[in-house]
């Protein structure tokens, strides 16, 4: 530590200013006694009295030389007496006697005058005009000192040093100050030995002696003569430098390894509240650290660790160790990360990285831990801790839930042993599960395929194939899906024998066979699943679904008795599809020619399941059964009931057609024509419309009124074309390609049909099937146009699915206003419970994105109260309810209940968001302790979801700031900046850090200004 300039003593103006005596030529004049008396008094430095004697003499003096001398003495006395007219006197001498030696000497005296007035620039200007040949040796010494000191004050150190050097050996009144300032200049040039020599000369000075010991002590310290310094310090008695000396002694003891004594002096200096630079702060911190005073050490290390140099790196590393000793592992982790990031000293960088990785693992920061440990292993493969790092990494990857980050880390390891491969198999599997839960199907498929490349863990190998089969099934690739389920079932059966997946394999294989219309083998696998579930009862809903599907399989193979038994069993167990099972049972009873039993089953649906989607189907079958029984009054009553109570039913047009047939069979042709014409006019382009026209024709022909028929036909748009053979053949050709799954050719064929037959009979069907192909190929705009056309027609069998697909298309296009309108339409049209739920969910999502929070709130409530809502839909509903309560309705307690529900029901990204919001609610309530705890739980439990973890740490930085722990706040923000990849939160962290640093800088500037004012 170099002593700062402010410790220099100002030149004291108590120095005696002597003047040379001029040689006087003796005269005979009696007045000479006044001159001689003046000289005598001048020599005694009685300048006032001398000036009076010289003033008397000059009035009588006639000798020109003597008169010049006398004027010079008078001016000199005025200077010594600090009279302001001295300047005028010397100036007059120079002007009157320019060639006189006294004129030359007057320039010197003017320089002295300005020097006395502290006008150093003017003093230097005058001294530069002095010819020292006219000065006495004593005056030359003073001249050199003044020139040296003035240059010193003007920071002209080189010139000052030259001038002062000329007077340091002359033992006069300038001896001490000259050596003092000259010593300082040498000190400033790091010429320690010569500086020490000159400082030692002035130790006996009353003025400079009390100050120079501090410089001498500094020199001993700089030269490493610590014992000499410590001994020398005992001889210093000046109490005014005791604090500064304490800092030097503290560092001397520090360098000598005597940390106990170093601490005494550091604490003494610290108590003085004087500033310390970062090197001194580091030494004090390290002294506390060596003395195991970690609670003091970490506070000082913090002040140094905030820099950007090697010292900051050492401080960060030691700070981390202090935190460890104090049990603050989280703080230690951040400090080690800081030490590694600074990266100046390789040994410290590597050790910091290793320790940061270990702590990240211990504290469940798996993302950072795995990244840090892999970086350490790859960067320092020969490091002494390399083996331990591999061991820790292996444990981390085998136990972590942060699979998303673990996967690229594992992939980046250059040499993979079997443990790493096994960890990779597990990581890809479990992350695949998570992606599947988050509905990221493509990514889930990729990860399960990666996992299935290894079979170290045989159970995971089987399960990876199971999920691959699930996704293939959803893509309608039933044969490929069945193959994957068979791998799961047969390769390592012992691994899944005690899990639900054993029975699920049979269940899924059965469905693959069912979809492929292999009903016998499907029934066999459903029976196997049913037998297993009967024994264990793990999945009752799937068990009952299997019972229904067994009935369907037997129904398709015409094993009607077995089918009815299966349906009856499902109904007896109150299966979710009981209404469907009853309907199927009724249909079998109709096939078995048991019409009354059929009607009874259908009636049960309408009475027992009033909200069933099969009610209108059941009513239609009852009416049809009565028609087949030729119970015309009952048939008419049933058909009319359907038309009045279910006008939007898909059976409406068939019911009206059948009602016409009843009247036709009763030979009530006028009533029959009334119904048939309504069907023809409302549904001209449907099978029912075509059938109605045929029957109308038969009636008119039977009446012999064919002309009336043709006149009527002209009133039905497209009716003539719809009856043409060309129309039918063109449509059937396109439909055949569609049924074969050849979408490319079928789209072209349907398009040709629609161009050729503007009012074609099959226009609705062609538009729908073309839309389905276009939708599958993601040609959404074209598909939407077809779906929209269908929705503009009277309700038909395609209306409901078209509303759903149209809504989805607009949602995917992010046209949420349009999407919302179609989801609302779907809600009106929905006949099955799945579409009802899809409508509510679509309304929820679309309205929320449109910031229509009241509409979102109502949609969420519909889903919460809808018995058939899936678990995923309920989770999303409660999450959005929580957001609305928190952000829009300012009801944090209600929001908290919603977020807690989400946390209880899932562990996916929704749970991560819910956890963050619980932390935020606690923060808003000023419960900082709870908020901090929740953030750490968020990091531990949901480390896969980096966005929410990073948001949590942004909130944690605010918490630290609230607690006035600025260091931890900055360290947390730096960790986000260095580790989080997303620019959105990184920018927020960067801005927050900049704001804190700007505030600190402003506070430091104010503090430094106050300190400088105090020292001055």
Order of alpha helices (4+ residues) and beta strands (2+ residues): alpha-alpha-alpha-alpha-alpha-alpha-alpha-alpha-alpha-alpha-alpha-alpha-alpha-alpha-alpha-alpha-alpha-alpha-alpha-alpha-alpha-alpha-alpha-alpha-alpha-alpha-alpha-alpha-alpha-alpha-alpha-alpha-alpha-alpha-alpha-alpha-alpha-alpha-alpha-alpha-alpha-alpha-alpha-alpha-alpha-alpha-alpha-alpha-alpha-alpha-alpha-alpha-alpha-alpha-alpha
